[in-house]
Amino acid sequence: MKAPLVVLGATGGIGRGVVRAAIDSGRPVVAVARQASELKALKAGYPHADLTTIAGSVANDAAGAKLARALRKLGRPLAGVVAAVCGNAERGRLLDNPAEFLRRKLDEDLLPHLAAARHLLPLLAEYDRGGTYVLIGGPGSEHPWAGYGHRSIGAAALRMLARVLHDEARQLSVRVQLLAVDTPVCTEFNQRHSCPEWPSALSVGQRALALVDHDVSGELPRPIVPYALRLPPPELPPRGAARVPPPPARDEPARSQPASDSDPAARSILPESTPSGAQDPDCASDEKAQRCLQDARALLKSLTSKNPKQEPTPR
C-alpha cells in the first residue's frame, strides 16, 4: 500500500495536474482546497480512486494548525506534500500601486507557504522514514516579469524560503525542494489561450511526483530543482540515412541555433550569453530569453553593418 500524497491547492490549475498525476500512478491522494463544492466536483471526476478531500486553508498559522489536525485524524502515514498554492493573478506595475498592494500580494502568494510548512513539516517528521515537501514555483523569479513585478518579487522570495526550509528541515529528516517552473503552465482553465511551449499541468504534476518518490540515498538533494521534461531517447536512423532531429515535444520549446558573436558592437552593448555547461545548477536555462538575445544581436548587427547603397550620414 502506498502512502497518500497531500496536495495543497488541489482544485487550482496546477493542483489538478498534480492530483491526476498521483492518481494515474496509483497513489492515494488527500486533496486540500478552500471550496468544498470544488472539492466535491474534483472527487466526482475520479469515482474509483482513493481520493480524500479536506476543505481547508493555509492562509495563516491558525488555518495551518487546523489542517494539520485534520490530516492527523486520518491516521494514515503521509508520503509527502505538494504545495501548489498561488493567489489571484492580478496585473499592474509596482510604481502604479501603493505599497499596500505588494504587502497584500506577499500575504497571498508567499506567507501561506510558510504557514503550511510550519505545521505540515512536523507532521511528516512524525513518521520514521520522514517524507518530502515539494513547493511549486512560478515564472519571473530570476528576471522581472513585465506587468507582474509583484509576482516576480514573490517568486524570488519563495526560492529563498525554499532554501531556508531545505536547511532547517534536515533536523526533521524531511526533504524540502522547490520545483521551479520558469514559464506559465497550460491548465484546463487557460488551454484555449496557452502557448505551445508552455508545459502542461499534468507534466508538472508528474515532475513533482518524481521528486516525492526520489531515492536520495548516496546524494544530496538540491533545494531548487528546475522543471525538465524527461523524454525517451530518440531512435537511431538506419545506416546511411541522414540524421533528422525529432520535432519538439508539446512541453519542450524548440531550440534555436546559437548566433554568431563576431560583431564587436553587439558584444559591447549586449551581455554575453552563458557558455554551454556553465549554467547555474539551481536554475534552468532560459531558452526564451536566449532566443530574444540572439534576435537582438542579429538586428543590431544588421543596423551596424555598412550598406554600400546607403548614403553617408551628413556630419
C-alpha positions in Angstrom: 0.0 0.0 0.0 1.4 3.4 -1.0 1.2 6.2 1.5 -1.1 9.1 0.4 0.1 12.4 -1.0 -1.3 15.6 0.3 -2.0 18.2 -2.5 -2.5 21.8 -1.3 -4.5 23.9 -3.8 -5.9 20.8 -5.3 -8.6 22.5 -7.3 -6.4 25.0 -8.9 -4.9 24.6 -12.4 -1.6 23.1 -11.4 -3.1 21.3 -8.4 -5.5 19.4 -10.6 -2.5 18.3 -12.7 -0.7 17.0 -9.5 -3.9 15.2 -8.4 -4.2 13.5 -11.8 -0.6 12.5 -11.9 -0.8 10.9 -8.5 -4.0 9.1 -9.3 -2.6 7.8 -12.6 0.3 6.3 -10.7 -2.0 4.5 -8.3 -1.2 6.7 -5.3 -3.8 7.7 -2.7 -4.4 11.4 -2.6 -5.6 13.8 0.1 -6.8 16.9 -1.8 -7.0 20.2 0.2 -8.7 23.3 -1.1 -10.8 26.1 0.3 -14.1 25.5 -1.5 -16.0 22.3 -0.6 -18.1 22.5 -3.8 -15.0 22.4 -6.0 -13.6 19.5 -4.0 -16.8 17.6 -4.5 -16.6 18.2 -8.2 -13.0 17.0 -8.2 -13.8 13.8 -6.4 -16.7 13.1 -8.8 -14.1 13.1 -11.6 -12.3 10.2 -10.1 -15.0 7.9 -8.7 -12.8 4.8 -8.4 -9.7 6.5 -7.0 -8.5 6.6 -3.4 -9.2 10.3 -3.1 -9.9 12.0 0.2 -10.9 15.7 0.3 -10.5 18.2 3.1 -11.9 21.7 2.9 -9.2 23.8 4.5 -6.7 26.6 4.1 -3.1 27.6 4.9 -3.7 31.3 4.7 -2.3 31.8 8.2 -0.9 29.9 11.2 -4.4 29.2 12.7 -5.6 27.7 9.4 -2.4 25.7 9.0 -2.7 24.2 12.5 -6.3 23.3 11.9 -5.3 21.5 8.7 -2.6 19.6 10.4 -5.1 18.3 13.0 -7.5 17.2 10.2 -4.7 15.3 8.5 -3.6 13.7 11.7 -7.1 12.4 12.3 -6.9 10.4 9.1 -4.5 8.1 10.9 -2.5 7.4 7.7 1.2 8.0 7.2 1.9 10.6 4.5 4.4 10.1 1.7 4.7 13.9 1.1 3.1 17.2 0.5 2.9 19.1 -2.8 2.1 22.8 -2.3 0.5 24.3 -5.4 -0.7 27.4 -3.7 -1.0 30.7 -5.5 -3.1 33.9 -5.2 -5.0 35.8 -7.8 -3.2 36.7 -11.0 -3.5 40.4 -10.9 -1.7 42.7 -13.3 -0.2 46.1 -12.6 3.0 48.0 -12.3 4.5 48.4 -8.9 5.0 52.1 -9.4 1.3 52.5 -10.2 0.1 50.9 -6.9 0.6 51.7 -3.3 2.9 49.8 -1.1 -0.1 48.0 0.4 -0.6 46.3 -2.9 2.7 44.4 -2.7 2.1 43.6 1.0 -1.2 42.1 0.1 0.3 40.0 -2.7 3.0 38.7 -0.4 0.3 37.8 2.1 -1.5 35.8 -0.6 1.4 34.2 -2.5 4.3 33.8 0.0 3.2 33.6 3.6 0.7 30.7 3.1 3.7 28.6 2.1 5.4 29.4 5.4 2.2 28.7 7.4 1.8 25.4 5.6 5.4 24.3 6.2 5.4 25.3 9.8 2.6 22.9 10.6 2.9 20.1 8.0 6.7 19.6 8.1 6.4 18.3 11.8 3.5 16.1 10.7 5.7 14.5 8.0 8.5 14.1 10.6 6.3 12.1 12.9 6.9 9.0 10.7 10.2 7.2 11.0 11.1 7.5 7.3 10.2 11.2 7.0 8.8 12.5 3.8 9.1 15.0 1.0 7.7 18.5 0.8 7.6 20.0 -2.7 6.8 23.6 -3.4 5.9 24.6 -7.0 7.3 28.0 -8.0 6.2 30.1 -10.9 7.9 32.3 -13.6 9.6 35.6 -13.0 11.8 34.6 -10.1 15.1 35.5 -11.8 14.1 38.1 -14.3 11.4 40.7 -13.9 8.0 39.8 -15.5 6.7 42.9 -17.2 3.4 43.9 -15.8 3.7 41.3 -13.0 6.5 42.7 -10.9 4.8 41.8 -7.7 4.7 38.1 -8.8 8.5 38.3 -9.6 9.2 39.5 -6.1 7.0 36.8 -4.6 8.6 34.1 -6.7 12.1 35.2 -5.9 11.2 35.3 -2.2 9.7 31.8 -2.5 13.0 30.5 -3.8 14.8 31.8 -0.8 12.1 30.5 1.5 12.7 27.0 -0.1 16.4 27.2 0.5 15.9 28.2 4.2 13.3 25.5 4.8 15.5 23.0 3.0 18.3 23.6 5.5 16.1 23.8 8.6 14.1 20.7 7.7 17.2 18.5 7.7 16.8 18.2 11.5 13.4 16.7 11.0 14.6 14.2 8.3 12.2 15.8 5.8 13.3 16.9 2.4 12.1 20.3 1.1 12.5 21.1 -2.5 11.2 23.8 -4.9 10.2 22.7 -8.4 11.0 25.9 -10.4 8.7 26.2 -13.5 10.1 29.3 -15.3 7.2 29.6 -17.8 3.4 29.8 -17.4 1.6 26.4 -17.3 -1.1 25.2 -19.6 -4.1 24.2 -17.4 -7.6 23.2 -18.2 -8.6 26.7 -17.4 -6.3 28.5 -19.9 -5.6 25.9 -22.5 -7.5 27.8 -25.2 -5.1 30.7 -24.9 -1.9 28.9 -23.9 1.3 28.9 -25.9 2.7 25.7 -27.5 5.9 25.9 -25.4 4.1 26.0 -22.0 4.3 22.8 -20.0 1.1 21.1 -19.2 -0.2 20.9 -15.6 -0.1 17.1 -15.8 3.6 17.1 -16.8 4.4 19.5 -13.9 2.5 17.1 -11.6 4.5 14.1 -12.9 7.7 16.0 -12.2 6.6 16.9 -8.7 5.6 13.3 -8.1 9.1 12.2 -9.2 10.6 14.4 -6.5 8.4 12.8 -3.9 9.4 9.3 -5.0 13.1 10.1 -5.5 15.6 7.9 -3.6 18.2 10.3 -2.3 20.5 7.7 -0.8 24.1 8.5 -1.7 23.4 12.0 -3.0 22.5 15.4 -1.6 19.2 16.8 -2.9 19.2 20.3 -4.2 16.8 22.9 -2.7 15.9 24.3 -6.2 15.1 21.8 -8.9 14.4 23.2 -12.4 11.4 21.7 -14.3 12.5 19.5 -17.1 10.6 17.1 -19.3 12.1 13.7 -19.5 11.8 12.4 -23.0 12.7 8.9 -24.2 16.0 8.6 -26.2 15.5 9.1 -30.0 15.6 6.1 -32.2 18.7 5.7 -34.3 18.1 6.1 -38.1 19.1 3.3 -40.5 22.7 3.1 -41.6 23.4 5.6 -44.3 20.3 7.6 -43.7 20.5 11.3 -42.8 20.0 12.2 -39.2 16.9 14.3 -38.9 16.3 16.0 -35.5 12.9 15.0 -34.0 10.2 17.7 -33.7 9.9 19.4 -30.4 7.6 17.9 -27.8 4.4 19.6 -26.6 6.2 20.7 -23.4 9.6 21.4 -24.7 10.3 24.6 -26.8 12.3 24.3 -29.9 16.0 25.2 -29.5 17.3 27.8 -31.8 20.8 27.8 -33.3 23.3 30.0 -31.4 24.0 33.3 -33.1 27.5 34.4 -34.1 29.3 36.7 -31.6 31.8 38.1 -34.1 30.2 41.5 -34.1 32.2 43.7 -31.6 29.3 46.3 -31.4 26.9 43.6 -30.3 29.3 42.3 -27.7 29.9 45.7 -26.3 26.2 46.5 -25.8 24.5 43.2 -25.2 25.6 40.9 -22.3 27.4 37.7 -23.0 25.4 34.6 -23.0 26.1 31.8 -20.6 28.6 29.3 -22.1 27.4 25.8 -22.6 27.7 23.7 -19.5 28.3 26.7 -17.2 24.8 27.4 -16.2 23.6 27.9 -12.7 23.0 24.4 -11.3 19.9 25.6 -9.4 18.0 27.0 -12.4 17.0 26.0 -15.9 18.5 27.9 -18.9 16.0 30.5 -20.1 15.8 29.5 -23.7 13.2 32.1 -24.5 15.5 34.9 -23.2 18.4 33.4 -25.2 16.3 33.5 -28.4 15.4 37.1 -27.8 19.0 37.9 -27.1 20.1 36.3 -30.3 17.4 38.1 -32.3 18.5 41.4 -30.7 22.1 40.7 -31.7 21.2 39.9 -35.3 19.1 43.1 -35.5 22.0 45.1 -34.0 24.4 43.6 -36.4 22.2 44.4 -39.4 21.9 48.0 -38.2 25.6 48.5 -37.6 26.8 46.8 -40.8 27.8 49.1 -43.7 25.4 49.2 -46.7 27.1 50.3 -49.9 23.8 51.7 -51.3 23.2 53.8 -48.3 24.1 57.5 -48.5 26.6 58.7 -45.9 25.2 60.4 -42.9 25.8 64.1 -43.1 28.2 65.5 -40.4 
